Amino acid sequence: MGDIVVLVPDEEGAAALADVEGIEVVRYDPERDLPDAATRAQVLIPPFLAGPAAMPVVQRLPELRLVQLLTAGAEAWVGRLPDGVALSDCRGAHGGATAEWIVGALVAVYRHFPQFVRAQDARRWDYHRTEELAGKRVLIVGAGDVAEQTVRRLAPFDVQTTLVGRRARPGVHGIDEVHDLLPDHDACVVIVPLTDETRGLVDAAFLAAMPDGSLLVNAARGPVADTGAITAELTSGRLRAALDVTDPEPLPADHPLWAAPGLFLCPHIGGSVPGGLRRAYQVGAEQIAAYARGERPPNLVEGGY
């Protein structure tokens, strides 16, 4: 039996996997005809953030056994692969960059950076006292890699953090407690994966449990939150929000969320940094190396071994 054929979409991927034993790396372009070796390919790496657009390639790979993503979010792929094809994500690659965005968003909102930028654009000296991040109580909904990295980065700011996961465990509250925890926190950071369980998690009742003047930070996926409910709370002036994701996404130019007061909005750039792709391929290489050894990839999302 020869080496396992792995299809990669770019030169950076080919270089990252060059030293993995037991595989043959083959470049492909999803917009063009696949190379002849694709008929033997067992592993496919879709382009970064490709989502469902890369799905047609899957149907053209008769020997495919594993799809290795370059993103931590796998919601666009779960349940959509043929029988016998496993799915592995890139959990751990983008946690640091996303955590950095979360801390930056908290600092920006509490120190009123968006207001000062608008004042600068208007050439207006808008001196006023701001808030501060120090001493804030931050509830983090999600208890994985991003949460751990966020807690570590918030510690020097003397922030009190509380973690919420799917189930309660030492140091982590269960998701069934979240509505009871929200009133006691100044900010809520949402960093859960998008699943059937988390879709619409941040709804009107969730937001109503947050205290007046508190801050919602969504660095997860847009459909985790009810956009209409967020827009209503922002428009009333009761809550503030820092969003790196929206539903729909991209946000249409005529959407009312754009004009909502108290909003700091970014176009889903939390993990989009120069080293992001390199780290993604490092994690991907670990998963594929495990597969080549006949082992279960550590980041397996679905599909058995």
Residue pairs with C-beta under 8 A, 6 or more apart in sequence:
2 24
3 22
3 23
3 24
4 22
4 23
4 24
4 42
4 43
4 291
4 292
5 23
5 24
5 26
5 37
5 38
5 40
5 41
5 42
5 43
5 63
6 17
6 23
6 24
6 25
6 26
6 41
6 42
6 43
6 44
6 45
6 288
7 26
7 27
7 28
7 34
7 38
7 41
7 43
7 44
7 45
7 57
7 61
8 14
8 17
8 25
8 26
8 27
8 28
8 45
9 27
9 28
9 29
9 30
9 45
9 46
9 47
9 50
10 27
10 47
11 27
12 277
12 278
12 281
13 25
13 45
13 281
13 284
14 25
14 27
16 278
16 281
16 282
16 284
16 285
17 23
17 25
17 281
17 284
17 285
17 288
18 25
20 285
20 288
20 289
20 292
21 289
21 292
22 289
22 292
22 293
23 43
23 288
23 292
24 37
26 35
26 37
26 38
26 41
27 35
28 34
28 35
28 38
28 57
30 46
30 47
30 50
30 53
30 54
30 57
34 57
34 60
34 61
38 60
38 61
39 61
39 62
39 63
40 63
41 61
41 63
41 64
42 63
42 64
42 65
42 66
43 64
43 65
43 66
43 67
43 68
43 288
43 291
44 57
44 58
44 61
44 64
44 66
44 67
44 68
45 67
45 68
45 69
45 70
45 284
46 54
46 57
46 67
46 69
46 70
47 54
47 70
48 70
48 71
48 276
48 277
48 280
49 70
49 71
51 76
52 76
52 80
55 77
55 80
58 64
58 67
58 81
58 82
58 85
59 82
64 82
64 85
65 84
65 85
65 86
65 291
66 85
66 86
66 87
66 88
66 288
66 291
66 297
66 303
67 77
67 81
67 85
67 86
67 87
67 88
68 88
68 90
68 284
68 287
68 288
68 297
69 77
69 87
69 88
69 89
69 90
69 284
70 90
70 93
70 277
70 280
70 281
70 284
71 89
71 90
71 94
71 271
71 280
72 89
72 90
72 91
72 92
72 93
72 94
72 95
72 145
72 146
72 193
72 271
73 89
73 193
73 194
73 221
74 87
74 89
74 193
74 301
75 193
75 194
75 195
75 221
77 87
77 301
78 87
78 195
78 301
78 302
79 302
81 87
81 302
81 303
84 303
85 303
86 297
86 300
86 302
86 303
86 304
86 305
87 300
87 301
87 302
87 303
88 287
88 291
88 297
88 299
88 300
88 301
89 299
89 301
90 280
90 283
90 284
90 299
91 144
91 145
91 283
91 299
92 145
92 283
92 299
93 271
93 276
93 279
93 280
93 282
93 283
93 284
94 146
94 270
94 271
94 276
94 279
94 280
95 144
95 145
95 146
95 148
95 149
96 149
97 270
97 271
97 272
97 273
97 275
97 276
98 146
98 149
98 150
98 191
98 219
98 270
98 271
99 146
99 149
99 150
99 152
99 153
100 153
101 219
101 244
101 266
101 269
101 270
101 271
102 146
102 150
102 153
102 189
102 191
102 217
102 219
102 270
103 150
103 153
103 154
103 157
105 217
105 219
105 242
105 244
105 264
105 266
106 133
106 136
106 138
106 154
106 187
106 189
106 215
106 217
106 242
107 113
107 133
108 114
108 242
108 264
109 215
109 240
109 242
109 264
110 130
110 131
110 132
110 133
110 136
110 215
111 130
111 131
111 132
111 133
112 128
112 130
112 131
114 264
115 126
116 126
119 125
119 126
133 154
133 157
133 159
134 157
134 158
134 159
135 158
135 159
135 160
136 157
136 159
136 160
136 186
136 187
137 159
137 160
137 162
137 184
137 185
137 186
137 187
138 154
138 159
138 160
138 161
138 162
138 185
138 186
138 187
138 188
138 189
139 161
139 162
139 164
139 178
139 181
139 182
139 185
139 187
139 188
139 189
140 147
140 150
140 151
140 161
140 162
140 163
140 164
140 188
140 189
140 191
141 164
141 175
141 178
141 188
141 189
141 190
141 191
141 192
141 201
142 163
142 164
142 165
142 189
142 190
142 191
142 192
142 193
142 220
143 163
143 164
143 165
143 166
143 172
144 191
146 191
146 219
147 163
147 191
150 161
150 189
150 191
151 161
151 163
154 161
155 161
162 173
162 181
162 185
163 171
163 172
163 173
164 172
164 173
164 174
164 175
164 177
164 178
164 181
165 172
165 173
165 174
165 175
166 174
166 175
166 197
167 174
167 175
168 174
168 177
173 181
175 201
178 206
178 209
179 205
179 206
179 209
182 188
182 206
182 209
182 210
182 211
183 209
183 210
183 211
185 210
185 211
185 214
186 211
186 214
186 215
187 214
187 215
187 216
187 217
188 210
188 214
188 215
188 216
188 217
189 217
189 219
190 201
190 202
190 216
190 217
190 218
190 219
190 220
190 224
190 225
191 219
191 220
192 198
192 201
192 220
192 224
193 220
193 221
194 220
194 221
194 223
194 224
198 220
198 224
199 223
199 224
200 223
200 224
200 225
200 226
201 224
201 225
202 216
202 218
202 224
202 225
202 226
202 229
202 230
203 225
203 226
203 229
204 226
204 229
204 232
207 216
207 229
207 230
207 233
207 239
210 216
210 239
212 238
212 239
213 238
213 239
213 240
214 239
214 240
215 239
215 240
215 241
215 242
216 225
216 230
216 239
216 240
216 241
216 242
216 243
217 241
217 242
217 243
218 224
218 225
218 241
218 242
218 243
218 244
218 245
219 244
219 245
219 270
220 245
221 245
221 247
222 245
222 246
222 247
222 248
222 249
223 247
224 245
225 247
227 246
227 247
227 248
227 257
230 239
230 241
230 243
230 257
230 260
231 256
231 257
231 260
233 239
233 241
234 240
234 241
234 257
234 260
234 261
234 262
234 263
235 256
235 260
235 261
237 261
237 262
239 262
240 262
240 263
240 264
241 260
241 262
241 263
241 264
242 263
242 264
242 265
242 266
243 263
243 264
243 265
243 266
244 266
244 267
244 268
244 269
244 270
245 268
246 257
246 265
246 268
248 255
249 268
250 267
251 257
251 258
251 265
257 263
257 265
258 265
283 299
286 297
286 298
287 297
287 298
287 299
287 300
288 297
290 296
290 297
290 298
291 297
295 305
296 305
